[in-house]
Amino acid sequence: MKAILALADGRYFEGHSFGAAGEAAGEVVFNTSMTGYQEILTDPSYEGQLVAMTYPQIGNVGVNLEDVESKRPYTKGFIVKDYTARPSNWRAAKPLHEYMEQHGIVGIQGIDTRSLVRHLRDHGSQEGIITTADANPADAIAKAKASPGLIGRDLVKNVTCAAPYDWDEGDWELGEGYKTRQAAKNLRRGKKAVSFQSPGFAVVAYDFGIKYNILRNLAESGCRVRVVPADTSAADVLAMNPDGIFLSNGPGDPDAVPYARENVQKLIGKKPIFGICLGHQIMGLALGGRTYKLKFGHHGGNQPVMDLTTRKVEITAQNHGFAVDADSLKGAVEITHLNLNDNTVEGLAHREMPIFSVQYHPESSPGPHDAHYLFNRFIDLMAKFRGQ
């Protein structure tokens, strides 16, 4: 079936459909990861976006029941050069196009993705539409222009959980799948389970669109994690008496979720806080800074970042279209990490209070493992604060 990808600036590409038929509108961004398309599709941070993969061959490994980062895909549309409909992987449960059909994700294949990425790099990410229903490029372009964009839209409300829940799943092991923390194992064996208030580090995680592998890394680090909706009040969080508070990744414009900034402002100085991605941006706002939209964002698994506290360079996984304005952060806030491609702020820390955040994704799903130490840094911070 013929498909069209149309951009708001009038550029369009003709290709063929795979996945669901119909139309999908959103901001068109490109991801430079070579692997991990299933994790990308299920990353809630892609709510409201159409994702183009720079790696040309997609679909080779199919999809399985384990490599997901949330309860369902959130990417609105998928753009690839060459789609492989017959996967070759012992873990594959079905081909990618069937998974996309199941979840209503519209895809286009067979276009010149290199040309598309060069266009977005030169002219910036912009609204677009993938359609199999309208063969007229002019009509598709008009629909792309009418798409509302990300600025000022609260997309967090579309991805956050409806009610609090506890998380006890750890890392994946060959032949066993994802490990379960001992508390849940004891419960299944009829023994007394470890409660949220039992010994160990209790963490309340704000769900702005949290990825499962972040939760798995927190669990593997020894944390007992309770996930709460994005609009949970600071008072309710403090009433749980956690050892630390985590601010998750999520989609869209950080200025569009003022309730998150207001709650974080009330939590600063009360407990150790660790933020990632959108959580980092919300932290920046709560500390009195500003955020701005990047030209085409950082999406992929190969962004070089320097940890200014150690002078070490790490290759990082990233997925964001906004950044914290370095000039707006002065006084008690220290910039701890910088992106070596464009010098954007990649990490913050307070000089006196136990709070820090990073713009990138240390949970590496998909992506490199260079930044896993940040979870241990959070553990050390909670241990130090608990002793005071």
ChimeraX attribute file (.defattr): number of C-alpha atoms within 10 A of each C-alpha:
attribute: neighborCount
match mode: 1-to-1
recipient: residues
	/A:1	10
	/A:2	15
	/A:3	26
	/A:4	27
	/A:5	30
	/A:6	27
	/A:7	28
	/A:8	21
	/A:9	14
	/A:10	14
	/A:11	14
	/A:12	19
	/A:13	18
	/A:14	19
	/A:15	20
	/A:16	16
	/A:17	22
	/A:18	25
	/A:19	22
	/A:20	21
	/A:21	20
	/A:22	16
	/A:23	22
	/A:24	24
	/A:25	27
	/A:26	25
	/A:27	24
	/A:28	29
	/A:29	28
	/A:30	26
	/A:31	21
	/A:32	18
	/A:33	19
	/A:34	17
	/A:35	20
	/A:36	18
	/A:37	24
	/A:38	23
	/A:39	21
	/A:40	26
	/A:41	25
	/A:42	21
	/A:43	28
	/A:44	28
	/A:45	27
	/A:46	26
	/A:47	24
	/A:48	25
	/A:49	27
	/A:50	29
	/A:51	24
	/A:52	24
	/A:53	25
	/A:54	21
	/A:55	17
	/A:56	16
	/A:57	14
	/A:58	23
	/A:59	20
	/A:60	18
	/A:61	23
	/A:62	24
	/A:63	25
	/A:64	17
	/A:65	10
	/A:66	14
	/A:67	19
	/A:68	22
	/A:69	23
	/A:70	18
	/A:71	12
	/A:72	13
	/A:73	22
	/A:74	24
	/A:75	22
	/A:76	25
	/A:77	30
	/A:78	23
	/A:79	29
	/A:80	24
	/A:81	19
	/A:82	18
	/A:83	20
	/A:84	16
	/A:85	17
	/A:86	14
	/A:87	19
	/A:88	13
	/A:89	12
	/A:90	9
	/A:91	14
	/A:92	16
	/A:93	15
	/A:94	16
	/A:95	20
	/A:96	26
	/A:97	23
	/A:98	17
	/A:99	19
	/A:100	21
	/A:101	15
	/A:102	11
	/A:103	15
	/A:104	18
	/A:105	25
	/A:106	28
	/A:107	33
	/A:108	30
	/A:109	26
	/A:110	17
	/A:111	20
	/A:112	17
	/A:113	21
	/A:114	16
	/A:115	11
	/A:116	22
	/A:117	22
	/A:118	12
	/A:119	13
	/A:120	18
	/A:121	15
	/A:122	11
	/A:123	12
	/A:124	16
	/A:125	21
	/A:126	22
	/A:127	26
	/A:128	32
	/A:129	28
	/A:130	33
	/A:131	27
	/A:132	22
	/A:133	14
	/A:134	15
	/A:135	13
	/A:136	10
	/A:137	19
	/A:138	14
	/A:139	12
	/A:140	26
	/A:141	22
	/A:142	17
	/A:143	19
	/A:144	26
	/A:145	20
	/A:146	13
	/A:147	16
	/A:148	14
	/A:149	18
	/A:150	21
	/A:151	15
	/A:152	13
	/A:153	17
	/A:154	16
	/A:155	24
	/A:156	27
	/A:157	18
	/A:158	15
	/A:159	23
	/A:160	20
	/A:161	19
	/A:162	13
	/A:163	10
	/A:164	16
	/A:165	12
	/A:166	14
	/A:167	20
	/A:168	20
	/A:169	21
	/A:170	22
	/A:171	16
	/A:172	15
	/A:173	9
	/A:174	6
	/A:175	6
	/A:176	7
	/A:177	11
	/A:178	14
	/A:179	15
	/A:180	17
	/A:181	20
	/A:182	13
	/A:183	16
	/A:184	18
	/A:185	16
	/A:186	13
	/A:187	12
	/A:188	11
	/A:189	9
	/A:190	9
	/A:191	11
	/A:192	12
	/A:193	15
	/A:194	17
	/A:195	12
	/A:196	19
	/A:197	12
	/A:198	10
	/A:199	10
	/A:200	13
	/A:201	21
	/A:202	22
	/A:203	26
	/A:204	24
	/A:205	30
	/A:206	26
	/A:207	27
	/A:208	28
	/A:209	30
	/A:210	27
	/A:211	24
	/A:212	22
	/A:213	24
	/A:214	22
	/A:215	26
	/A:216	23
	/A:217	20
	/A:218	27
	/A:219	21
	/A:220	18
	/A:221	15
	/A:222	16
	/A:223	24
	/A:224	27
	/A:225	25
	/A:226	23
	/A:227	21
	/A:228	22
	/A:229	20
	/A:230	26
	/A:231	20
	/A:232	16
	/A:233	18
	/A:234	16
	/A:235	11
	/A:236	10
	/A:237	19
	/A:238	17
	/A:239	9
	/A:240	14
	/A:241	15
	/A:242	21
	/A:243	23
	/A:244	27
	/A:245	28
	/A:246	24
	/A:247	27
	/A:248	25
	/A:249	29
	/A:250	29
	/A:251	30
	/A:252	25
	/A:253	24
	/A:254	31
	/A:255	19
	/A:256	16
	/A:257	20
	/A:258	15
	/A:259	15
	/A:260	25
	/A:261	22
	/A:262	16
	/A:263	19
	/A:264	22
	/A:265	18
	/A:266	14
	/A:267	19
	/A:268	19
	/A:269	14
	/A:270	16
	/A:271	20
	/A:272	25
	/A:273	28
	/A:274	27
	/A:275	27
	/A:276	26
	/A:277	28
	/A:278	31
	/A:279	29
	/A:280	27
	/A:281	34
	/A:282	33
	/A:283	30
	/A:284	28
	/A:285	24
	/A:286	20
	/A:287	19
	/A:288	14
	/A:289	18
	/A:290	19
	/A:291	18
	/A:292	15
	/A:293	17
	/A:294	15
	/A:295	15
	/A:296	20
	/A:297	19
	/A:298	23
	/A:299	21
	/A:300	23
	/A:301	24
	/A:302	18
	/A:303	19
	/A:304	15
	/A:305	25
	/A:306	20
	/A:307	17
	/A:308	14
	/A:309	9
	/A:310	9
	/A:311	11
	/A:312	10
	/A:313	17
	/A:314	17
	/A:315	19
	/A:316	25
	/A:317	28
	/A:318	25
	/A:319	25
	/A:320	25
	/A:321	22
	/A:322	23
	/A:323	24
	/A:324	26
	/A:325	17
	/A:326	19
	/A:327	8
	/A:328	14
	/A:329	18
	/A:330	12
	/A:331	8
	/A:332	11
	/A:333	19
	/A:334	16
	/A:335	21
	/A:336	20
	/A:337	26
	/A:338	22
	/A:339	22
	/A:340	14
	/A:341	9
	/A:342	8
	/A:343	12
	/A:344	17
	/A:345	21
	/A:346	26
	/A:347	27
	/A:348	26
	/A:349	21
	/A:350	18
	/A:351	13
	/A:352	9
	/A:353	16
	/A:354	20
	/A:355	25
	/A:356	26
	/A:357	29
	/A:358	26
	/A:359	30
	/A:360	29
	/A:361	26
	/A:362	26
	/A:363	26
	/A:364	19
	/A:365	24
	/A:366	24
	/A:367	21
	/A:368	18
	/A:369	16
	/A:370	15
	/A:371	20
	/A:372	14
	/A:373	12
	/A:374	17
	/A:375	18
	/A:376	14
	/A:377	13
	/A:378	24
	/A:379	21
	/A:380	12
	/A:381	20
	/A:382	23
	/A:383	16
	/A:384	12
	/A:385	16
	/A:386	13
	/A:387	6
	/A:388	5
